[in-house]
Amino acid sequence: MTESARNQMEILAAALPFLKRYDDQVVVVKYGGHAMGEEETALRFGRDIALLEQMGVNPVVVHGGGPQINAMLKRLNVQSTFVNGLRVTDAQMVDVVEMVLSGTVNKQVAGCITRAGAIAVGISGKDGGLIRARKLERTYRDPDSNIERILDLGFVGEPEYVDPQVLELLIAADIVPVIAPVGASADGQTYNINADTAAGAIAGALSASRLLMLTDVPGVLDPAKTLIPEMTVAEAKAGIEAGWISGGMIPKVETCIYAIEQGVKGAVIVDGRVPHAVLIELFTNGGAGTLIRP
């Protein structure tokens, strides 16, 4: 028995009192970061998701793929353009993004789960009309003129509407959906969508019991840089307003807040670098990150 398998069994033994907590409940897991490129970590994640399905949980996986996209752009010698520090997704680049996310990465993630004993099917937000997208519109204040301007990021989108029908059919058939965050507008235009944003919208549409956001940090830290195990939506909003929730943590917390406001019972920012973080979060009292609740 491998060390990973032993750790998994130890977690399960401790989890016995909690096994019915998520019975037949939907748990949406956003999976991304550099760990996706490490084979053993990816296989361990696949085993954990397969185990959830075998325990009666209904896992739904939404994945990113930033490092893989960057590697492919470099291989194809596609140059990136940045506006105000954000990358523009032009027509050529959106084709590469869709190829990598909906093709290579999507099938790798689904394959890891299937190899572990569950049935996983990889789809994108374009399949079955899952995610209807619209162009993401942002504004910024020009530091030279102090005039607010529109930031055009090209074919970067956000969910306008999520139709969960195809996911509900897969879940009812005991199939784990694995979703690439690519959507299409009403007129058929493809848009690249931030995986966190897509996961929050999908969790809301499914009225999920939990949204787990796997990240490369322990969770939300207070002003003293200590992990906060649990906080309310009101406390999270106050932390953003006060400025101690800052930088890249802001959009993650905002996604959690949005999901909860759409009906998700709780959203957790979890350190995905911790082995079996998903199992620890769901089936132990201490959890593995920061739970944000209504």
Buried (B, 14 or more C-beta within 10 A) or exposed (E): EEEBEEBBEEBBEBBEEEBEEBEEBBBBBBBBBEBBBEEEBBBBBBBBBBBBBEBEBBBBBBBBBBBBBEEBBEEEEBEEEEBEEBBBBBEEBBBBBBBBBBBBBBBBBBBBBBEBEBBBBBBBBBBBBBBBBBBBEBEBEEEEEEEEEEBEBBBBBBBBBBEBEBBBEBBEEEBBBBBBBBBBBEEEBBBBBBBBBBBBBBBBBBEBBBBBBBBEBBBBBEEEEEBBBBBEBEBBBEBBEEEBBEEEBBEBBBBBBBBBEBEBBBBBBBBBBBBBBBBBBBBBEEBBBBBBBE
